[in-house]
Amino acid sequence: MTTTLYGYWRSLAAFRVRAALNYKEVSFTEKIIDLSQGDQFSASYHELNPQHVIPLLEHQGKKITQSLAILEYIDQVWPTKPLLPKDPYEQAYLRSISQITIADTHPLVVPRVRNFLGKTYHQDEAGQTAWAQHWLNLGSLAIEERLLGEKLYGQFCLGDNLSLADLALASHVVGARIFKADLSHCPTLIRIVDRVLEIPSIGMSHPLKQPGAPKM
């Protein structure tokens, strides 16, 4: 039975999942849900995910939503090249640093929030971008301080083994760069993410390398 990722080039959350699938060499088909055209509100997608967001992973008749849950599902179903260690504390650390961006930062900069700011509070594109930069900057600083405080990093967030946190941080930095947020105070974060993006299977998963992405 095929594995299907419902995604879109612009989605940072879909990037996280796409990167995990490619890194683990999982064969999958990506079905494009064009957020700019409102595909997420179609009747067919509503049946799959009434929250009207992506990504969604369909595997063996099961439907999994929310990128962190999908990443953990992928890691358990395809355990080769694990993304979580055995140690409970290290697992908790990786989940917590992931959620700085997945739960606290990224949700504030997605299109539906920016569109709400425009329609309800009359923020133009510059105002919406300033909003996104503000939250991305705070998230970047929080991640940098957490990395430096725990001192568990090596090439990646936890030593020299790639983890789901590295995929989360890669999506954060990619988003920050797209919005031209300030990353000048986060050298540790940047070094880790640049190393992550050098991995061919993850680099090819980059949002700007997907069908429909603008030429940069």
N, C-alpha and C positions, 0 to 999 in steps of 0.2 A: 504494500500500500504506500502511495506517495506521501511525502512530507511537504506541506505547503506553508509558506510564510506569506501572510498578508502584510505588505509593507508599501513604502513609498520612498523615493530617493531622499526627500527632505527630512524624513523622520529620524531623529537621533536615537530613539528607542528601537526602531527597526534596525538601525545600524548595529547596535549592540548584539541583537539576536543574529543578524546576518553574519556578523564577524564570528560568533561562536560556532555557528553551523559550518562555515567555511574552514575555521581553524580545526574543527574535529573531522573535517572531510565527510560531512553528512550530505548525501544527495538530496536536494530539495528544489522545489519550484517556487519562485516568488510571484505572487499575484499582486499586481499594482492596484492599490486603492488611492486614487488621485485625490488628495486632500484639497487641492485648489479647485477641483471641480465638484466637490461635495459628495464623492463616491461613498464616503463613510456614513452618509445618511440615507443611502439607498435601502430599499426594502430587503434586498438579498443580504446586504451586510448587516443590517439591523438584526436579522435572525441569527447571525453568527456572534455579533457583539453589540448588544443594545446600548453600550456606553459610547459607541461610535468613535472609537479610537483604535489606533494600531500601535504595536504589532499584535497579530494573532497568529498562533502556530496551530496547525491542524495536523495531527499525527495519529494514525490508526483509529480514525473516527473520533478522536478526542480533540477538544478545542481548549487551548490554554491562552489566557490573556495576561497582560502586565509583564513587562520585559524581565524583571528580576525573577519572577516565578518561572518564566519561560527558560531563562538561562539555567536555573537550577534543575528544571525538568530535562533539558538537553544534557546537562552534566551527568544526570543519573541514568538516562536511557542510553547514552553513548559515553561510557566512562573512560574511554581512551583519552589520554591527555587531559586529566582532570583539572577542573577550574576551582575546586574547593579542596583544602587540605583535610586531614582527619582530625586535627586538634580542634576542640570546641571553641577555645578562645580565638584561635586564628580564623576560624569560620566566622565568628561574631564580628571580629575586627574587619574582615573583608566585606561582610554585609553592611556594616555600619558606614564604612567609608564610601561604599557604593551608593548608599541611600542619601548621602549628602547631595549628590547630584540627581539620582533617580527620583527621590521622594521630595526633596526640599527645594532644589534649584530648577531643574528642567520643567516641572509642571507650571512654573510661573512664566515661562517664555514661549510656550507652545502657541500655535496660531489661534486657537479658540480664545485664549486669554488676551492676546494682542488685539484680536478682532473685537472683543468685548470692550477693551479700553478705547478703541476707536469709536465704536458705535454708541457707547454709553457715556464716556467721559471726553469724547471728541479729541482724543489724542491722535495727531497725525503720525506719519511714518517715523519722523524724527523722535517724537515723544515715545512711541512704542519701542523704538530701538534703544533709547536711553533707559527705559524701564528694564528691558532685557539685559543690557549691559550691567546695570546696577546689581541685579540678582546673580548674574554670572560671575561678576567680580567678587561678591561676597562668598559665593560657593567656592571659587578658586582659592581664595585666602584660607577658608576653613579647611579645605582639603590639604593645602600646603602645610598648614600648622599641624594637622593631624599626622601627616606623614613624618614630619620632623619630630613631633612629640613622641610617637611610638617607636621610631627608629627601627622598623622592621623591614624597610625597603632594601632592595639590592638593585638589580636591573629593573625589577618590577615592584609592585606594592608590597609583596611579601617575598623577600629574597629574590631568587632568580627564576622563580616559577610563575608563569603567567596564570592569572586568576580572573574570576568574573569581575573583580574590582578594577582590574586594568582595562577591561572592555568598557566598564562604566566611565572610568576617567577619560578614556580615549574619546568617548562620545561627548563628554563635557568639554574637552579642549577643542574638538572639532566645532562644536556649537559656538564656543567663545570666539574662535577665529572667524567664523562666518559672520558673527555679530560685531566683530572688531572690538571685543571686550579687552580689558587690561590684564595681560598675563605676565607683566614684567616683574612682579613680585613673587612669582611661583616657579623658580628654576627647577626644583625637585620634581614637581608635577610635570613640567614640560619635558624634562629629560626622560622620565618614565614613559610618557605618552609617545614621544618621538620614537622611542625604542619599540613600543607596541606596534606603531604604524609601519615600522620597517619589516615586520613579519608579513610575507607576501599574501597569505590568506586573509589577513586583517586589512592590509593596505588596499586590496582589491575590493573590500567591502565598504570603503569610504563612501559617504553620501554623494560626493561630487563625481564619483566614478560609476554611478548607476544610470540606467536609462532615464532620460527626461531631465537630468541635471543640467544646469547651465554650464556653458564652457567658460572656464576661468582662465 
